[in-house]
Amino acid sequence: MLKTSPLFQLYSTRLRDFYRQPARIFWVYGFPTLLAIVLGLAFQNRPPAPVQVDVIPGPGSSWIRAKVGEHNVAVERDRAAGRSRLDVPPVLLHEADQSEALKRLNTGKTPLVIEPIDSESWAYRYDPTRPEAAAARQVVDDLLQRAAGRTDPRVARDVYVTEPGSRYIDFLIPGLIGLNAMGGGLWGIGFLLVNFRIGKLLKRFVATPMPRRDFLLALLGARLTFLIPDLTVLLLLGTLMFGMPVRGSLVLVILVDVVGALAFAGIGLLVACRVSTTEAVSGLMNLVMLPMWLFSGVFFSAERFPDSAQPFIQALPLTQLVSALRRVLLEGAGLLDVSPALAILAAWAVITFSLALRFFRWT
């Protein structure tokens, strides 16, 4: 009986259509995993990168070279003793004449050029809008002023946060899980519907004794089936490779992700329910996704935005999904703690699916 039902046949067709196309498997599972690995390696705890600086020969340039050399020796000594500071990196000094140094500065090969004026003063040439240039200027000027006899009236000590659960990579993994749920729901369903419509497949479906509800539910069911392996891969990557803690219930993590995926699947269905070209659906998908990419706190906290924007930001489904995942994974939150987020996500799912069911067009 089950095998003859329209819902089961449509669901099975979606699964077969998915695993027969390796490109889809890569974009659903491979790309998020690769993105998590690259960003995790980029933001893991490690010694600061050397600062690249050019110096023009002139009065006092030999003193600058000597003091930079002493600074690098001290940095290496502190690093060997486990006392390295992230705000005191080594300095790679490159000596070049004025024309070559300025050419290197203009072409981005060096962020900072030191031009000696006399034996006791010098000028910095750099673009203040480049963060690495401003940081290089601060590091170099600090070490040279100290070498010239400046003393700091107060001593400050750095205490680095390296405990699992409080690092940037721990903040990032739940954001990537939410981002993938959004992409899979919108592109995996909305784009598929438009391709069906362009290929005249929807006309064939409408000629069968199949309820519209079964067709849309089959798309949602297939999306949820693909969601669990994707969630598993990212969680295993975060815990095994980067030591991310899982302080809450895995069942609750799955529940939050499933409800979030349903919300985005409903949005995908609604966006594509009447669109008939790939150009139009691509524009609409980007229009829907862009505010959530920018405001929902995937890569940095959503609280950075003004208070006046918070009602809009908190109403976005990706904001609620990412926030709930972080609370469960990193803080050990329970069902009651994330119930407001689940309610908002469920509302998005029910409203968008109902509207898509009402306005869906086969042709």
N, C-alpha and C positions, 0 to 999 in steps of 0.2 A: 504493500500500500504506500509506504514511504517513497519507494523508488519511482512510483508513477506520479507523485505529486509535482505540480509545476515548480513549487518553491525548491524542492530538493534537486530537481533537474537543473534549474537555473543556478543554484548554488554550486553544484558539481561542475557545471560548465565554467563558471568564474574561476574555480580552483585550477582546472586543467589549463585554461587560457593563461593563467598567471605563471605556473611553473614551466610552461613550454617556451617562455620568452626570457632568456637569461638576462637581458638588459633590464627588465623590470625587477628581477631578483636583486641585481646589483644596486639599483636606485632605492629599493625599499630597505634592504638589509646591509649591503656593502658600503654604500656611501655614508650613512649615518655612523657606522662603525669606524670608517676611515676618518671622518671628521672628528669624532671623539678622540681617536688616537692622536691625530695631529695637534689638536688644541690642548689635549692633556699633556703631551710632551712639551709643547710650547710654553705652558704655564706651570710646569712642575717646579719644585724648589731646586734651585741650582745657583752656582756662583754668578755674580754679575758679569755681563759681557764687557770686554775692554772698550774704552772710549778712544775713538780714532781722532787725532788732532794733527794738524800741520803747523810747522813753525818756520817762519822766514828768517834766514841768517841775518844777524845784525848785532848791535850792542846789547849785551845781556842774554843773547840766545843760548850761549854756552851754560850760563847759570840756570836758565829754564830747563835745559836738557839734563843737567846734573840733578836738579830737584825732582824732576819727573822720574828719573832713575831711582833716586832714594825712595820716592813714594811707591814705586812698583816693587821694590825689595821689601818694604814694610807690609804691603798688601799680601805678597806671597808668604811672608813669615806669619802673618795673622791667619791666613787661610790654612797653612800647615798646622797651626795650633788650634784650629777650630774657632777662631775669633773673627772670621771675615764678616764685613758689613756690606749689605746690599747697596748702600748709597755711596760706597767708596770702592769703585772698580779700578782696575789697572788702566793706565793710559798708554796707548800706542802712539808714539811721537814720530812723525815723518817730516824730515827737513827738506824743504824745496824753496827755490827762488820765488820771488813775488809773482811772476807771471804764471808759473806752474801751479803754485799754491792757490791762486785765485781761480785758475781754470778748474782745478780739482774741486774747489768749493762750488763753483757755478754748475758743474756737472754732477754734483751729489756724491762725489767720491770721498769727501771729507765733510763733516758737519761744522768744523771750527778751524779757523786760521788765527795763529798768534803772530802779531807783527810787532817786534820790539821797536820802541821809540828811542829810548836811551837805556843806560845800564840799570835804571831803576823803575822804568815804566814801559808799558806795552799796550797794544790795542787788540781787541777781539773782533774778528770779522765773522759774522754768521747771520743766518736767517732766523729771526726770533719766532717765526710762525712754525718752525720745525721743532717738534718736542725733543728730538735727539740732540739738536744743536743747542737749545737752551740748557739741557741737562749736562752736556759736555762743557759748556761755559761755566756752569756752577761748580762742577767737579774740579776743573783745572784751576779756576780762580781761587777756590778754597785751598787747594794744596799749595799754590804759589804764595798766597797771603800768609798761610801758616809758616811756610819756609822763610818768609821775610820777617817773621817775628811776631805775628799776631797771636794773641792768646784768648781763649774763650773763657768768660767769667763763670760759666756753669758747665758741668759735665752731664751729658745725656747718655743713656744706655738704651740700646735697641733690644727688644724682646720679640723674636719672630714667631708668628703663629704657624705651626706646622702640623698640628694635631689633625688626624683624619676627621672629616666632618666640618672643618672650618676653613678648608683651603678653597682656592678658586675652582679646581677641578671637581670638587664635591658639589659646588654650586652649579657647575656647568652641566654635569651629566643629566640631572632631572630636566634641565632646560632643553637638552637635545632630545630627550624622550618625548617631551611635549611638542617640540618642533616637528619631529617625525610623525607624531599622531596627526598634527595639523596638515602636513604635506600629504600624507597618505589618504586622509579623508577628503581633502579638496581635489588634489590631482588624481588620486587613484579612483575616485568615483565620478567627479564632475567631468574630467577630461574623457573618461571612458564613455560616458553617456553621449557626449558630443560626437565622438568617433563612431558610436553605434548609429547616431542619427545621420551622420554624413554618409556612412556606408549603407544606408537604407535597411539596416538590420532591425530597427525599431518597428518599421512597417510590417516586417514579417512576424515580429512578436505580437503585434496588435491583432493579427489575423488568427491567432491561436486562442483557445478557451482558457486564457490565463488572466487572473486578476492583476490589475496594475499594482496592487499592494504586494503581491508575491514577487513581482519583478524587482521592486525597490528594496524589499526586505532581503532578497537574495544578494543584492549588492552590499547591503549593510553587513549581512552575515559573513560574506567572504572577506570583507575588510577587517572584521573582528578576528577572523581566523589568522590573517596575516599579521595582526597586531601582536599577538602573544610571543611568537618567535623573535620579533623585533625588540620587544621589551626585554626578553630574556638575554639577548645578545648584548644590549647596552648595559644592563645590570651586571652581567658577568664581567664585561670589560671594565666597568668602574670598580668593582670589588676586587677582582683578581689582579688587574694590571696596575691600578692606582690606589688600591686600599680604601676605597670609599665605603663608609659604614652603612649598614642597613638597620636602623634602630627601630623601625616600625614594622607592622605586619605586612608580609608580602601579599597576602590576600587583599588587604586594603589598597596596596599599591596597584594591583591588577584591577581592582574595582574602579579606582580613580582614573586609571588610564583608559579602561573600557568606556566609562561614561564620557570622558573627554573625546575619545575617538568617535563615539556616537554623535556628539555635538558637531564635530567637524564633518562627519559623513553627511549629516543633515544639511549643513551649510553647502557642502558640495552638490548635493542633490538639488537644493533650491537654486543655486547659481546656474546650474546646467539644465534646469527643467524645461527651458524654452529656447536656449541658445543653439544655433545651427552651424556655426563656423568655429574653427580652432582659434582664429585671431580674436574673436569676441570672447570666447571662454578664457583664453589666456589673459586678456586684459582684465576681465572681471575677477579671475583668481588672484592676480597680482594686486588688484585694488583691495580685495578682502584681506590678503595675507600681509601686505606691507605695514599697515598700522600695528599688527600684532608682532611682526618682526622688530619694529622700532620701540614699541611701548610696553610689551608684556614681560619684560625682565628675563629674557632668555640668557643674554650675555652680561647684563648688569642689572642692578636692582631697579625695579619700576618706581621705587620711592624717590629716585633722583628727580623725577618730573614734578612740576609745581602742584600744589594742593588743588588748584582749580581743575587740573586735568585728571585727578585721581578717580572721580566717579566714572568717567569714560573708560579709563584704563582698567579699573576693577570690573567693569561690565564685560570686558573682552574674555572670550572663553579660554584663550591661551594663557592669560594672566592667572585665571583661577586654576587651570590644570597644572601649570608649572609650580605655582605657590603651594598647592596641595601635595604634589609629589615631593617637593623639598621638605615640607613639614613632616610628612610620614617617614621619608627616608633618613633625614638628617636630625630631626627633633623627636622622632618616635611618637608623633601625634596619633590619636585614635579616631574612630569614626565620628564621634561628636565634634571633634575639633575641626574636621574638614567637611562636615555636613553642609555649611553654607556654600562652600565651593561646589560640592556635588549637586546642590539644589540649582545653582546657577547654570552648571553644565547640563543638567537634566532638562532645564527649561529651554536652553538653546536647542537640544536634541529634539524635544517634543514639538516645539513651535516650528522649527525649520522643516522637520520631516512632514508635519501636517500641511504646511504651506506647499511643500514640494509635491505632495500627493494630490493636492487640490489643483495646482497649476501645471502639473506635468503634461507635456505634449509629446506624442509619439512621432510626429513628423516635423 
